[in-house]
Amino acid sequence: MKITSIKIKNFRSFGSKEKVIDLSDLSTFIGANSSGKTAALQALQKIFGVTQSERRLVKEDFFINDNTDIHQVKELNLHIEVKIEFPELEESDKNEGKNSVPPFFTRFTIDSTSKKPYIRMRLVGNWYSDNTPDGDIDQKLYFVNIPEGEEENDESLSPVLPHQRSKIQMIYVPAIRQPLKQLKNASGTIFSRILNNVSWPEDMDQQIKNEMAPVDHLFNNIEGVGQIKDIIGEQWRKYHSDLRYNEAELAFSSTTLISMLNKIEIQFSSFLEVKTYTVDKLGDGLQSLFYLSLVSSLLETEEKLSETDIALTVLAVEEPENHISPHLLGKVVENLHNISNRNNAQVLLTSHSESIVKNISPENICHLRIDVLSGTTVANKIKLPDKSSEAYTYVKEAVRAYPEIYFAKLVILGEGDTEEIIIPKFLEIKEISSFESGISVVPLGGRHVNHMWKLLNQLHIPHITLLDLDVERGGGGWHRIKYVLNQLIENGYDKYKLLKVKNGTLTDDELNEMGDRVTTNEVLFSWINRLEDYGVFFSSPLDIDFLMLEHFPDSYKKIMKYGPRLPKKCDDPDEYSKKIMASIRSTLKNENATGKSYTGVQHELMVWYNSLFLGRGKPSTHIEMLTATSDDILLKNCPKVFERMVNHIKGIVR
């Protein structure tokens, strides 16, 4: 059985509008601090917590609008509902549902004959104002006996019995944790659950007592022990004469199974030395790692023991990266994956770590944020392109490679490594700190940039894009403008406002024919300027490498010890023309390119472009130039598009 969704209303930061969060075997909640990640975990804990204190609602659990005067409120309510499905029914011949199906069979709900059965559990809480500071709280756990979407009545709810609720238990590991406590055999710990699964002999206490008798005899015969015993007994009788307790003796207290188990502890040793180490000798990181391995041991034990009463264990871990070195986080995620793959387990995580998130499939990620208007949590699952499309694999791997976009306050999408080097440098000299402003520059502005826009819009993460205009390259120039316009429309922008011209609005045919007729650069750049209002900028007329070369030609030429040889136009016009045309075709990546859209000066720069960027690595060339050039020169010759882009960024981050 698996919990496939949770609905939350009026709990903590989840407001009066019911929020639905779909869950998977390994659900990961990410988002800024105080965005509702912990509240989502604790909502489940209120239903499936191991102890009564974990399940008990308190006044602070009820959502109260910031504009509400709590002293005037007489009643508050909340509900938390889970949907539980039974994938084990698909392979009934394996008998995997023997522990999960029987307790809930009579509560199965079926939408139609073609769909799987499921159950709905709902925790309903009501807070009432009374004469006490905390008020009075009434909470009840129900089965909802009708399919989702149907109208409810008094007969729709029936109480969940304690033995049914206890079939699902939640192990909650908070961000500020005490692994040492959980690694000892105390009531309610993981270690306690493992030991309780052992089938102990009924006469175990008598066997222990018989085995301890020789130890007590040996102890009492040691010189001095008997004298201490007599003194203690004599002094006790001076104060107390009750016949039941008049004899005080020295004896080992571990003469029953329970008392011995309470003292049992885990020890670590090495074949290299005799010395053993207890758990408290481990560092916090190793304690956390061993704690997770102990959870895995518990689940494996419960899976093998058919008499266990637990049908599903939900492991909720806040910030598993705490206390653990980055290179071990991959191992932590692997362990959590293994736990989630068990039939009797499900894992929920919260994290701020890019090392954790990049090891989680985007489909398992839920992004949480606070809506600034309502002050409540908004939860969004990550939606990827259709699996059958080419873009699916690209976007999935892209966001795993650059998980920082989930945590950014602003994402700048570039087309490659060059943007990752140049943009942060110009932000720095323009006195914008990428770190303080939460800006991430990522090379995800390529051919599938439209899917990145959809993803960031869905998560409400501000973003701007710097694309190459690629005039006279395949798919460049007007084709690039049309592509961006179409994708902005598909992403929900107002078509009539975006395509507005002097005589009205461009029709679909006019949009498709854009650039086919003879148009001037003035018209082209008017559309470029309009797109900048939508956060889409262009390195024109070619790409960011050529843009930088145009504005800092001397700085780039200096870093080459031996530059390209260009014949003088007046001395050898044929060789000059041949060299220029070869450079144009190589730069524009087209054997038929003429370079008619470029000036003579730009043609000569293409000779250097080939040597600087096609004949050697682009990143290393830019790094060498930026290192050798002063900030004053960079500011003085800064490309105008960077100026406009920086102003746009300032408007967002402020």
ABEGO torsion letter per residue (X at the ends): XBBABBBBBGBEABBABBBBBBBBABBBBBEBBGAGAAAAAAAAAAAABABAAAABBBAAABBBBAABBAAABABBBBBBBBBBBBAAAABAAAGAAAAAAAAAAAABBBABAABBBBBBBBBBBBBBBBABAAEBBBBBBBBBABBBGBBBBAAABBBBBAAAAAABBBBBBBABBBAAAAABBBBGBAAAAAAAABBBBAAAAAAAAAAAAAAAAAAAABBGAAAAAAAAAAAAAAABABAAAABBBBBBABABAAAAAAABBBBBBBAABABBBBAAABBAAAAAAAAAAAAAAAAAAAAABAABABABBBBBBBGAABGBBAAAAAAAAAAAAAAAABAABBBBBBBABAAAAAABBAAABBBBBBBAAAGBBBBBBBBBBBAABAAAAAAAAAAAABAAAAABABBBBBABAAAAAAAAAAAAAAGBBAAAAGBBBBBAABAAAAAAAAAAAAAGBBBBBBBBAGBGBBGBEAAAAAAAAAAAAAAGBBAAAAABBAAEBBBAAAAAABGABBBBAAAAAAAAAAAAAAGBBBBOABBAAAAAAAABAAAAAAABABBBBBBBAAABAAAAAAAAAAAAAAAAGBAABAGAABBAAAAAAAAAAAAAAAABBAAAAAAAAAAABBAAAAAAABBAAAAAAAAAAAAAAX
